[in-house]
């Protein structure tokens, strides 16, 4: 089950719609239903609260305004894989001595 602070990908009609972070989950008035507060990670940022069953929070499909919806929990990439990529990039950079190119020319703004 997705938990508070987890990132989910929201699908609408089986197409990825946007990412969201779960801000809060708390019981709704109806038994076995929950208020799920989501921070929609799009511009502009906004929060929405959906009333969902546990199954829906776990990724089962549900409908909203007649559209099929689904939440997919996003797992963080394996840190070991990231370290290996960083190590390989570092080794490549040591082989090639490059020239630093500055995007800002300080000499133009001297008075």
Buried (B, 14 or more C-beta within 10 A) or exposed (E): EBEEEBBBBBBBEEEEBEBBBBBBBEEBEEEEBBBBBBBBBEEEEEEEBBEBBEEBBEBEEBEEEEEEBBBBBBEEEEEEEEEEEEEEEEEEEEEEEEEEEEEEEEEEEEE
